[in-house]
Amino acid sequence: MGTGDELRWATAYHEAGHCVVGLVMGERPSKASIVAGDNYEGCTWFDDEDVEALLVDDPPREVSEWYVIRTFAGPVAERRHTGGDVALGACDDYAKATELLLRLTPDPDGRRESLVARTEAILEEHWSSVERVAASLAEHLTVDGETIRKVAHLKGGPHA
């Protein structure tokens, strides 16, 4: 597998991680893409996303923690697939999550470990969904929310 293929698949798993964890949390991804932009290799959009409000306003702790978990889901899924962080978005995701954690707790490192462990557990439970969404992204490069939900084929509702 060449470097281009490796990056494509790493990015597909990264975005699939965001999608599947978002779905598990009861959110609706509206689109995911592994077409690179100016500062990213891929991106996932959610119907109800208001990230700026989370970083500016004072959201409830549970909402903030779920956002951190969803943000960690990309790099954690990518790392599980590749064995390391490859996509540029991994660093950006860690920075966003850490910024929010700094607002939530005086011990962001300890809380980060706990939330990463929760993220890993969710991804482990739903790994086959991550693989299906990643395969769809790798093939089509961009997929809409309906396709993501159909391909992920999650059973049950949101849970912690």
HELIX and SHEET records of a PDB file:
HELIX    1   1 THR A    3  VAL A   24  1                                  22    
HELIX    2   2 VAL A   51  VAL A   56  1                                   6    
HELIX    3   3 ARG A   61  THR A   82  1                                  22    
HELIX    4   4 GLY A   89  LEU A  104  1                                  16    
HELIX    5   5 PRO A  108  GLU A  125  1                                  18    
HELIX    6   6 TRP A  127  HIS A  140  1                                  14    
HELIX    7   7 GLY A  145  ALA A  152  1                                   8    
SHEET    1   A 3 CYS A  43  PHE A  46  0                                        
SHEET    2   A 3 PRO A  29  SER A  33 -1                                        
SHEET    3   A 3 THR A 142  ASP A 144 -1                                        
END                                                                             
